Amino acid sequence: MTQRNKVLSMLGLAARAGKVKSGEFSTEKAVKNGSAKLVVAAEDASDNTKKLFSNMCEFYEVPFAVFGSKEELGHCIGKTYRASICILDEGFAKTVKDKISLCMED
C-alpha cells in the first residue's frame, strides 16, 4: 500500500469514527469553534479556497495540509467531491499529518 493510500484509508477510518467534518462551511465552523485538529484541502481546490483555509488555519493555529484530489477526499470519507475536510481527533490528526509528510518526501 502506498503512503498516499495509507493517508486516504486513515481519513476513511476517521470518518467512520465520526471524527471528520467535510465541506467548506462545516470545516470553517470547526476551525473557528476550536474543534478542528487538522484541515486538509484538495490539491485541485480553487486557489481562493486553499488561501482561505491556509490563512484561517494560520490565524487559529490549526495544522493545514494540501493533499489529494476533491474526488479522492470525498470518496475516502464516503461522500461526493470534497474540496476541504477537517479532522476533529488529535490522534487521527497527528497520524494523517505524519503520513502526508511522508508522501511529500516520496
N, C-alpha and C positions, 0 to 999 in steps of 0.2 A: 504494500500500500504506500502510495507516495505521500510526502508531507502535506501536499495540497489536499488530498483525500482525507487525511487524518484531521485536518482543520475542519473540513466540511462535516465529517462524521461527529466531531466533538460539538459543533454547533447544533447538529441534529439531536444529539444527546441532551444538550442544554435545553433545547426547545421542548423535547418530550418531558423534561423535568419541570417545565413551566417557568424557566428562568430566562426567557428571551422575549423581548418586545421587538416588533418589526414595523416598518413604515416610518416615514418622516415624522408624522405627528406624535406617535407613541414614543419614538426614540427621543425626540426633543423633550417631551414631557418627563421621561425617565431621567434625562441628563439634568434638567432643571430642578427636579424634586430630590435629586441626590441618590436615586436607586440604581443608576447605571454604573457598572464597573468597567465596561469596555464598549466602545462604539466601533462598529465595522461598517464602512461604506463600500459599495461595489466599485470596482475599477472602472466600469462603464457608466457609472452615475454621472450626472452633469457636473461640470466644474463648479457651478454655483452650489450644488448640494454638498460636494466634498469640502468646499471652502467654508460653507455654513457650519458643518459639523466639526471641521478642524478647529475653527475659531471658537465655537461654543465649548468644545471639549477642553481646549486650552484654558479658557476662562474659568470653567467649572472644575478644572484639574481632573479630567476623566481621560484615561488612555484612549487613543484613537488609532485605527488602522484602516488601510485601504486594501481590500482583498476580494478576489473572486468576481464573477460577473453577477449582474442582477438575477439572472436565471439560476445560477448556482446557489446564491444566497437564499433565494426563495425556495428552491427545490429541497435543499437540505433541512429546512425547517417546516416542510410540508405545506408551503403556500405558493402563490404565483410569484412573479417578479418582485424583488425587494431591493431598493436602492440603499437602504440602511437598516441595520439591526443593532440591538444592544443587548448585552448580557447583564443580568441582574445579580449573578452569583460570583463572589470573589474567587472561588476555586476554579470554576469554569473559565472565568475571565483570564486568570493567570495562565492556565493551560493553553487556551486558544492564542493568547498573545505570544507565548513562548513558541508555539508551533508555527505561527505566522512569521516570526523572526527567522526560524529555521528555513522556511520556504523562501524568504527573501535572500538567504545566503546561497541557495542552490543555483 
